């Protein structure tokens, strides 16, 4: 077993935990970011809640599918993949990239500036 495979095998339980908790943390942070947006921007210039939720769903699923693809490519294309190589994608890379997509949408919404009155 190579050094990289040993590191991955030893850190797999930790990465599964991170993969499990990261979407929950991303959802909470997106709610906080949207609350910050609603406080800063006047009502006529706010992003509607429905549009924000749709953006979260689209970006979360898109990033999650990208994470699944990358995880399957990395884990199952190695020299000795084993019969459970797909678990890496579904338990680690997919959820982490989905959480990253959700977090970035929330962060982008929180950076919208209020209109200045002239």
C-alpha positions as semicolon CSV with decimal commas, in nm:
position;residue;x (nm);y (nm);z (nm)
1;X;0,000;0,000;0,000
2;X;0,140;0,341;-0,097
3;X;0,180;0,629;0,145
4;X;-0,117;0,816;-0,003
5;X;-0,342;0,511;0,024
6;X;-0,237;0,464;0,386
7;X;-0,317;0,827;0,470
8;X;-0,657;0,802;0,299
9;X;-0,737;0,472;0,472
10;X;-0,642;0,609;0,813
11;X;-0,834;0,935;0,770
12;X;-1,147;0,779;0,615
13;X;-1,356;0,779;0,939
14;X;-1,268;1,144;1,006
15;X;-1,354;1,242;0,648
16;X;-1,688;1,056;0,671
17;X;-1,768;1,264;0,979
18;X;-1,675;1,582;0,797
19;X;-1,883;1,472;0,498
20;X;-2,181;1,409;0,725
21;X;-2,169;1,735;0,920
22;X;-2,060;1,975;0,644
23;X;-2,400;2,003;0,467
24;X;-2,566;2,082;0,799
25;X;-2,312;2,352;0,876
26;X;-2,351;2,492;0,524
27;X;-2,730;2,514;0,560
28;X;-2,701;2,695;0,892
29;X;-2,445;2,936;0,747
30;X;-2,667;3,001;0,443
31;X;-2,957;3,090;0,676
32;X;-2,732;3,325;0,873
33;X;-2,601;3,485;0,552
34;X;-2,954;3,539;0,422
35;X;-3,056;3,692;0,754
36;X;-2,761;3,930;0,723
37;X;-2,871;4,014;0,369
38;X;-3,228;4,090;0,484
39;X;-3,100;4,323;0,757
40;X;-2,870;4,519;0,527
41;X;-3,073;4,554;0,208
42;X;-3,401;4,745;0,183
43;X;-3,710;4,537;0,097
44;X;-3,743;4,644;-0,267
45;X;-3,387;4,535;-0,348
46;X;-3,372;4,207;-0,155
47;X;-3,328;3,869;-0,315
48;X;-3,659;3,682;-0,272
49;X;-3,656;3,382;-0,039
50;X;-3,780;3,149;-0,316
51;X;-3,499;3,257;-0,550
52;X;-3,245;3,206;-0,272
53;X;-3,378;2,857;-0,193
54;X;-3,376;2,763;-0,563
55;X;-3,018;2,889;-0,596
56;X;-2,919;2,679;-0,294
57;X;-3,082;2,369;-0,440
58;X;-2,936;2,410;-0,789
59;X;-2,584;2,494;-0,673
60;X;-2,589;2,232;-0,398
61;X;-2,697;1,953;-0,633
62;X;-2,460;2,068;-0,907
63;X;-2,162;2,077;-0,673
64;X;-2,270;1,748;-0,514
65;X;-2,281;1,573;-0,850
66;X;-1,940;1,717;-0,934
67;X;-1,816;1,581;-0,600
68;X;-1,961;1,239;-0,679
69;X;-1,793;1,235;-1,017
70;X;-1,457;1,348;-0,882
71;X;-1,477;1,105;-0,591
72;X;-1,556;0,813;-0,818
73;X;-1,275;0,911;-1,053
74;X;-1,023;0,944;-0,772
75;X;-1,120;0,637;-0,572
76;X;-1,221;0,388;-0,839
77;X;-0,951;0,467;-1,095
78;X;-0,663;0,395;-0,857
79;X;-0,446;0,085;-0,921
80;X;-0,620;-0,129;-0,654
81;X;-0,961;0,029;-0,600
82;X;-1,133;-0,244;-0,398
83;X;-1,499;-0,329;-0,414
84;X;-1,623;-0,036;-0,202
85;X;-1,443;0,245;-0,380
86;X;-1,769;0,427;-0,455
87;X;-1,827;0,495;-0,086
88;X;-1,556;0,759;-0,101
89;X;-1,766;0,961;-0,346
90;X;-2,098;0,922;-0,167
91;X;-1,972;0,969;0,187
92;X;-1,685;1,216;0,149
93;X;-1,637;1,418;-0,171
94;X;-2,004;1,452;-0,271
95;X;-2,130;1,594;0,060
96;X;-1,826;1,817;0,109
97;X;-1,856;1,976;-0,236
98;X;-2,234;2,009;-0,195
99;X;-2,174;2,195;0,131
100;X;-1,918;2,415;-0,042
101;X;-2,172;2,505;-0,313
102;X;-2,438;2,593;-0,055
103;X;-2,191;2,795;0,150
104;X;-2,071;2,994;-0,152
105;X;-2,428;3,087;-0,255
106;X;-2,497;3,213;0,096
107;X;-2,170;3,402;0,101
108;X;-2,243;3,564;-0,236
109;X;-2,585;3,679;-0,112
110;X;-2,435;3,828;0,203
111;X;-2,193;4,039;-0,004
112;X;-2,467;4,216;-0,199
113;X;-2,446;4,582;-0,113
114;X;-2,746;4,799;-0,035
115;X;-2,829;5,065;-0,293
116;X;-2,712;5,412;-0,204
117;X;-2,979;5,678;-0,207
118;X;-2,907;5,975;-0,429
